[in-house]
Amino acid sequence: GTLNGQLYKIGSKKFIDGDKSLTKNATESYISINDKTIGKFVFESEFRSGIIQTLNVLSENYTIHILSGDKDRDKLFLQNNAPGIKELHFEQSPQDKLMYIEQLEKVSKKCLMIGDGLNDSGALDKANCGVAISEDAFRFTPSSDAILDASKLKDLPQILSHSKFAIVVLKTCFAFSIIYNIIGLSFAISGMLTPLIAAILMPISSISVVLISTFMVRIRT
C-alpha cells in the first residue's frame, strides 16, 4: 500500500526483496518502506492445550495428515510426541492444501479437514467434511460443514465416536421401519387388516423408532 507518497510492504522475504533464501525453522513477515527493509516479525507457534494427546488418540483409528503453512520447526517435536502421525507437511500454501485434499479423494479416501483460518477455506470446502475451529462461535469463520469451539478440539475423538454411533442408530431405525412397513403392507394387501387396525399400527411404527433410538442411546451412555 501507499501512504503520503511512500510505498509500504509487508510479507515474506521473497515478496519484499526477491530473496528466495529462507531463515530455517522461522515463520517471518518482513516490513519495508520504499523498498528498504526496516524490520521483521518472527511468529512463535504454540500448541493448543491437550492437542498432542488428542492426535495420539486419533492416530490409533485414523490416518492423520498435518498440513501447515509454517516452517518445519515443530516437525521434530511432533515426530517425538505424536509418532503415530507419518504425514507431516509444512510450508503449505492454501492451494497446496486444496490440491492435497483432492489427491486423497482421488484414491477414494474420505477426508475430514480441520482448519482455523481463511487459508484453509479451499481445503475445508473440498473435503468430504470440513470443520472450522473458532475461538468465538459468533465470529466470522471459513465456509465449512461444522464449526467447533477451539476449547472443545481436545474432545474430537469423542465427537467422532458419537457421530459414528449416531449413524448406527439411524441405520438401525431405518432398517426397522422398512421391515415393519413391508410386513404391514403384506398383511394389508392380503386383506387381513381393517382400516382401524392399520390406523393404530402406523403411529406404533413411529413410536417404536423413538423407543429403539432412545434405548440404544441409553445403553451407550
Secondary structure, 3 states (H helix, E strand, C coil): CEECCEEEEEECHHHHHCCCCCCCCCEEEEEEECCEEEEEEEECCCCCCCHHHHHHHHCCCCCCEEECCCCHHHHHHHHHHCCCCCEEECCCCHHHHHHHHHHHHHCCCCCEEEECCHHHHHHHHHCCEEEEEECCCCCCCCCCCEEEEHHHHHHHHHHHHHHHHHHHHHHHHHHHHHHHHHHHHHHHHCCCCCHHHHHHHHHHHHHHHHHHHHHHHHHHC
